[in-house]
Amino acid sequence: METPDSRAGDRLVAATVRRGGPWPAVLAVAAVTGAVCELVLPFATGLTIDGFVTAAPGRTTWLAVCAALVTGIVVCEAAAVWARGATGAHASAWLRRTLVRSILGAGDAMRSRFAEGDLVTRAGLNAEEAGRAPESLVGGLALTVPTVGGLVALTLIDPLLTIALVAGIALVLLVLRAFMRAGTAIAAGYQDAQGRIATALIDALNGVRTIAAAGTEQRETARVLAPLPALRACGMDLWRVTAGAGAKAGVLVPVVEVAVLAAGGLRMAAGELTVGELYAAARYAVLGLALSTVLGYAGGLARARSAAGRVASVLAVPPVRHGDRTLPPGPGTVEFHGVAAPGLDVGDLVIDGGSTTAVVGRSGAGKSLLAALAGRLTDPERGTVTLDGVPLTDLSRAELRHAVGFAFARPVLMGGTVSEAIGLGADDSTTRAAARAACADEFIRRLPRGYATPVAEAPLSGGERQRVGLARAFAQAHRLLVLDDATSSLDTVTERRVSEALATGTAARTRLIVAHRPGTAARADDVIWLEDGRVRARGTHRELWADPAYRAVFQRHSPPAETPRTAVPEEAVT
């Protein structure tokens, strides 16, 4: 469980107030103006009562003032409702934009720290809850106006009456302090349980076909909903804390009001207060305890602080830093200098420019990590990776992504249309040439609108989607092309055609291929054989094939038992 940073969360709450646009100010003005009107209303009402009791000539004027004050209170409340909604919308939108930029900018570091479902919860529900912080904060602070005003007004009427109100306010503050502490902690547990449910649900959705095939729907349902008891417990705890605080604060209001009325009644019997002043004193006692109604805002602020702490934990992950250098002319030589990363230690390694290098090894050997390091999808813990003599960390983001292209086993297609998903801004001729090289042009032309078909409406199989991903890599890579199991869904004929395109159409680029088939390794100029995170051997596929352990890497392609152990099967040399 990621523990929210309360201080960072509080700083983010302050930032949401600043990022709420003009609406927090509108909300504050509306709330304060309405509070002032509520403060003046008992005074005006008291004078009106005294005027009618004594038949004073100005009584109708004060009645009109009372009507105007009531109208002002209604208008201010309407403006406050509008401003609260707008404030939350602006703040939540800013938080979500900031979160998405941070998540995408941090790359693999973000995924290694947070589960996907948890990130979705933080960027969705938690960002919305944190975005309501300005509303709760401004609304709560606005209630201090009638509290302070009630104290002052009651003191002006009769200082002795203030004693009961001060005692009541002190007790309310103690109740609020205890509620904020408990409420924030409980809200954190509730939000954490929500994140765990979302994480388990996304995991289940990713494997929904496997679940259906295995008939384990009930077991997976139980796994996804396992945090539900904790969620319910937190919800019940929050309800109990809120109800308890509300009951305590609710009892204080009539007690203080009765105390003020009793003391005021004695003062009026002694001729030191009028009927209007006694009414005003009773109303100011109630207004002075306006903090007792802040529980709704306090609950919202407790949830917002907890949510902001969860959001701040995501924002604390540093983004990938880029330099400002560009690449000199060069063939695309990749060099590893003393490079090590969790689970991989390759030391010094050189991949010649313009060559095709295959990376092979059993599952977990570090193949994908080596590929990621070569194109700076992740950074090593130790050492430096260079491209044509320039450290990858020194390159600007645009230069790095212009020089290096990646293709993956299950590519995510970005862009509105298939053409945009391949070119990512490249011209049509580059896009279509890349599609032809990836053997994708033919089936793309058969789509309902060809290259202009929206990605969401393109009925692509796994192999077709993989070929579109290959085309995107061909269109983007100008120095280094990295294929991480990018042909696993292709049939043998299509893979051979793609391999031929790699050898001819991308001859000016360096190719680094994570290979699982012996035929792919055989077509490479060089093979890097990884085992347990280290380079066990390096050479051509034919040279390495003499080692039985190397042949065992391709178990399903191993030659039959009667074949001599040093023989190379046809697929391995074609």
N, C-alpha and C positions, 0 to 999 in steps of 0.2 A: 504494500500500500504506500503510495507516494504521499508523504506528509505535507500538507499545505504550509507555506511560509506565511505566517500571519502578518508580519511587517510588510513583506512584499505585497500581500493581498491588500493591506490598508493603503499602500502607495498606489496600487492600481485602482482602488476605489476613488481616491482623490483624482487620479487621471481621468476616470470616466466622467467625473463632474466637469472637468475642464473640456472634455471632448463631447459633451452633450449638446453642443451648439448654443444658440441663444436661449434655449428652452429652460435650462436650470435657473437662469436669471429671471425669466418670465414667471416661472413657478415660485421663486423666492418673493418677487414683488407681489404676486397674487396672494400668496399665503400670508405675508406680513401685512399687506393692506387689509385683507379679511380679518386678521387677528386684531388689528388696530380698531376696525369697525366694531368687532365684538367687545373690545375693551370700552369703547365710548358708549355703546348701547346701554349698559346698565346705568351709567351716569345720566344719560338723556332720559331713560325710562323713569329713573328716580325723580328727576325734576318734573317730568310730566305728571307722575302720580301726585307729587306735592302740589303741583299747579292746580290739578282738578280738586284735590282735597281742600285747598285754601281759596279756590276760585280765582287764582292769579291770572292777570290778563295775557301772559305769554304762553299759556298752556297749549294752545293749538300749534304754536310755532314749534315747541318741543316735540309735539306729536308728529309733525311733519319731518322733523329731524330723525325721529325714531324710524319712520317709514323709509327715509332715504338710507339710513344705516343698514336696515334689513335688506334693501335692494342691493346695496354695495356688497354685503356679505354673499348674497346669492350670485352676483356677477363674478366676484373673486373666486368663489368655489367652482363655477363653471370654467373659468380661465385656468384654474389650477388643474382640473381634470384633464383638459386638453394638453396642458404643458407637461403633465406627468407622462402621458402616453408618448408625446413627441420626444421627451428627454430619454425615456427608456429605449425608444427605437433608434435614436441617433447613437447613444452610447453602446448599445448592443451591436449595431452595425460596425462601429469603429473597432470594437473588441474582436469581432469575427474576422474583419479584414486583417487586423494585426496578427491574430492567431494563425490564419491560413498562410500568411507570408512567413511567419516564424516556422510553422510546421514544414512547409515546402523548402524553406531556406536552410534548415538544419540537416536535411537529408537523412541518411541512415542513423545518425546519432539520435534523432527523434524516435525512430521506430525501435531502436534498441532500449529506449528508456520507458516508452509508453506503449501499451497495446493499442491496436487500431480502434477497437470499440471504445476504449477509455478516451482516446483523442477525440472521437466523434462526440462523446458526451460532453467533454470539456469545451469543444468548439460550438456545440449546440446548446444544450440545456444550461450549462454553467455560464457560458457567455451571456445568455439572456438574463439569468438571475443576477449576475454581476452588473449587467447594464441597468438594472433597476436600483442600483445603489444611489444615484443622484436623487431619485424620487424619494427614497426612504430618508436619506440624509437631510435634504432640504425640508421635507415635511416634518421630520422630527425636530430640527432646529427651529422651524417656524413656531412650534408650540411653546418655545421658551418666551416668546413675545407676550402671550396672555399670562404666562406664569409670572414673569417679572412685572408686567403691567398690573396684574391683580394684586401682587404684594405692595406695589407703590400706592395704588388706589386705596386699598384697604388701610394702609398706614395713614393716608391723608384723611380718611373718614374717622378712624379711631385706632391709634397705635396698639391698644390693648388687644384688638381683634386679630392683629397680625400674628400673635404668638401661636394660636391654633393652626393657622395656615402654614407657618414655617415648619412646625412639627410634622404636619401632614406631607409637605414637599420632601422633607428629609427621608421620611419612610418610603415615599414613592421612588426616590432616587436609589435607595438600597434595593428595593424590589427590581428595578430596571437593571441595576448592575449585576445582580445575580442571574437575571433572565438572559442578558447578553452573553455572559460567560457560558452558561449551560446551552443556550440556543445555538451559538456558533459551533460548539463541539458536536452537538447532535446533528446539526445540518451537515457538517463535514462527513460524518458516518453515513448519513442518508445519501449524499452525493457520491460517495465512494461505492456504495452498494449499487447505485444506478450505473456507474461506470463498469462494474464487474459484470452486471447483467448484459450490458451492451457489448462488451468484449466477447463474452461467451456466445451471444447471438450471432455476431459477425463470423466467429469461428464456425458455428454450425451452418450458416448460410454458405460459406466457402466450401463446405463439404456436404452440401444438401443431397447431391446425387449418391454419394457414398452412404449417407444415412438411410436414404430410401432403399438402396440396394441391400443394405444389411438388415433392414427392418428394425432399426434402433431408435425410432422416433420418440418413444416414451422415455427411454433412458436419456436421450439428448435433451428432451424437454425438461427433465428433472435436473440435468446438469446446468442448463441455461438459467433456470429459475432457482438454483441453489441459494443465491444471496437474498431471495425474497423474504425469508423470515427475518434476516437482519434489517432489510428495508422496512418491513412492517414494525419491527421493534423500535427503530429510530423514529418512524412516523408517530407511533404511540407515545414515545418519550417526549417528542416535541409538542404533541398535543397536551400532554400532562403538564409540562413546564409552562406552556402558554396559558392553559386554563388556570393553573395555580397562581401565576403572576397576575392574570386578569382578575381573579377573585380577590386577591389581596389588595390590588389597587382599587377595585370597585368598592370594597368595604370602606376604604379611607374617605372617599368623596362624601357620602352621606354623614359619616361620623364628624368630619371637619365642618360640614355645612351646619349640622345641628349644634355643634359647639359654638360656631360664630353666631348663629341665630339666638342661642341661649344667652351668650354674653351681650349680644346686641340688644336683645329684648330687655335685659336688665338696664342697659345704658339708656334705652328709649324710655323705660319707666321712670328713670331718674331725670328725664327731660333733656338728656345730652345728645340724643339722636332723633331725627324725624322718621316718619314712616318710609319716605322715599330713600333716605340714607340707609335704613335697615335693609330694604329690598336690595339696594345697590351693594351693600356689604355682603349679603348672601350670594348674589350673583358673582361678585369678585372672588369670593371664596371658591366657588365652583371653577371659575376661569383660572384661578391660581393653581388649581390642581389639574390643569389641562394635561400635564405630563403623564397623568394616569391613563390617558387615551393614546399615549405614544407607543403602546405595546405592538400595535399593528406595524408601525414603522420600524420599531426595534426588531420585530421578527423578520421583516423584510431585509433590514440591514444585517442581521445575523447571517441569513442565508446568502446575502450578497457578499459579505466578507469571506465566508467559507468558499463560495464559488470563485471569488477573485483570487483566493489563495491557490486554488487548483489551476486556474488560468495562468497565474503568475509562474507556477512551476513549469508550465510549458514554455512560456516566454523566456524563462531563465536559461533554456538550452541554447548555447551560442550558435549563430548561423555559420555556415561555411564561409571562411574569409578568402577573398581573391585578391590577387595583385593587380598590376596595371601593365604588365609586360606583354609584348607580342612575340610570336615565334619568328626566328630567322629562317631563311630558306633551308630546307633540309629534307631528308628522305623519310622522316618519321621514326627515328631510332628511339627506342624506349630503354631507359637504364634504371635499374634498381640499385641503390647504394646503401648497403647495410640495412635493408628494409625488414621490419618485423611488425606484425599486427597480431591481435588476439587469435590464436589458432594457426598462425602462419609465420614462418621465418625463412625467407628466401635469400637473405644476405645480399650479395652482389650478383646481378643478373643483367644481361644485355639482350634485347630483342632487336635484331638488325632491321634497319629501315627497308621498306619495300618487300619484306619477307612475309611468309605465312607460317605462323607458329601455332601449333596445337598444344593445349594444356590438358593432360589426362590424369586420371587418378580415381580411386574409389570415392564413394560418397563421403563427404566430410573431410576430404584431403586438403581443401583450401582452394579449389579451382576457381569458383566464383569470386572469392575474396581477392585472389591474384588479379583477375580480370577487372574487378572494381578498383583496385589500387592503380592499375595501369591507366585507367581513364579518369581517375580522381572522383569516383563515386563515394569513396571513403578515403581517409588519410591514415597512414601508418602511425603506430605508436613510436616507432624509431626509424630513422633513416629518411632518405629522400628519393622520390621518383622524378625523373626528368624526361622531357620529350625534346629531342634535338638539342640537348644541352641546357634547356631551361627548366628549372623546377616547376612542377605543375602548380604548386602553391603561389608562384609568382605571376602566373598568367591571369589575365582578366577573365571574367566569366564568359564574355562573348567570344574571346579568342579560344578558350578551352573548348567550348561546345561547338565552335566552328571547326576545330581541328579533330575532335574525337567524336565518333558515332558509336552508339550501343544498339544491339538488338538482343532481345531476351526471349525465353521460352514462351512466356505468356505476356505479350506486349499490351500495354494500355494505349489505346488510340486516342490521341488528343486532337482537337480541332472540330470544326463544324461539319466538314465534308471529308470524303476519303482523300481528295487531293490535298487538303490542308493537313490531314493527319500524316501524309507522307512528306510534303515539302516544308511544312512549318514556316511558310513565308518565302520559299524558293520559287523561281519562275516555273511555268508549265513544262518547258522543255527539260529542265533538270528533274522535275517530279516524274515525268513519264519515262525518262531514261532510267531512273532508279527503279521504277516499277517493272520495266522490262528486264532489268538485270536480276531482279528478285523473282522473276517468273510470275508476276502479279498482274501485268497489263491485261492479259487475256480475260481473266475472270472479272477484273474491275470494269472492263468495257461492257460486260454482260449485265452489270448491275442496272437497276431501273433508270438511273440518271448518270450512269458512268462514273467518271471522276467527281462529278458534282453531287453524287448521292450522299445524303447526310449519314454520318457514322452510325447514329442511333437506328437508322432504317436499313443499314447494309446487312443482309443475311450472310455473315461470314462464318465459315467453319473454322476449327482451330488451326488447320494448316494454312488457310487463306489469311487469317488474322496474323499468323506468324510471318507470312510473306509480305504483308503490308508493313509489319515492323521491320523486316529486313530492308525493304525499299526505303523506309525512313532513315535507317542507318546509312544506306548507300548515299542518300541525298545529302546527309549532314557531314559525314566524315571526310575530311580533306587530308589528314595525316595518318590517323589511326582508326581502324575499324575493329571493334570488339564484339564478338558474337558469343554470348553466354547461353549455350544450349539452344541457340536460336533456330535450329533446323530439326528439332526433336519431333515435331508433328508433320514433317514432310515425308512423302513417300520416297523411295530410293531414287526413282527417275528424276523427280523434281529436285531432290538434294544434289544429285549429280550436276544438273543444269545450273543450280545456284553456285556450286563449287567451281564450275567452269567460268561463271561470271565473276566470281571472286578472283580467279587467276588472271582473267583478261581485262575485265572492266574496271578493276580496282588495283591494277598492277602498280600504280604510283603510290599506293598507300600501304601501310603496315597492317597486317591482319593477325589478330590474336583470337583464336577460336577455342572455346571450351568444348572438347570433343568427347562423345560417348560411344561413337562407332569407329571401328578400326579403319573403315574406308576414309573417314574424314581425317584421321591422323595420318593415313598413308599419303594423302594428297598434300600434306603440309611439307614445307621445306625443313622444319625443325619441330621436335616434340619435347616438351618439358613434362617430365613425369613426377607428379607430386605424391607423397605418401606421408601421412601423419603431419601435415603442415610444413614439410620440408621437401626440397628438390632431391629426389632419390637418384635420378639419372636424367641425362639429356642427350639427344642425338636424333637420327632419322628414325622413322617408324620401323624400317627394315632392320636397322642395327639393334633397336630395343626389343624387337620381336623374339630374339634369341633367348631372352630371359623369361622363364616360365611365370615369374611373378608379374611381369608386364602383360603377358598374354592373359593372365587371370583377371586383369582389370576389365577385359572385354569378354567376360565369361559366356555370354550368350552368343558371341561370335567366334568362340574357340573352335579350332579344327577338330574333326573327328579323331577318335583314338588311334586309327591306323595311320594317320598322317604323321610323318616324322616331326619331332618336336621343334626342329629348326626350320621347318618349312613355313612359308608365308602364304596364307590363303589368298584366293584371287581378289576378294573384296579388299584385302589389306594393301594391295599394290596397284589397284586401278585408280 
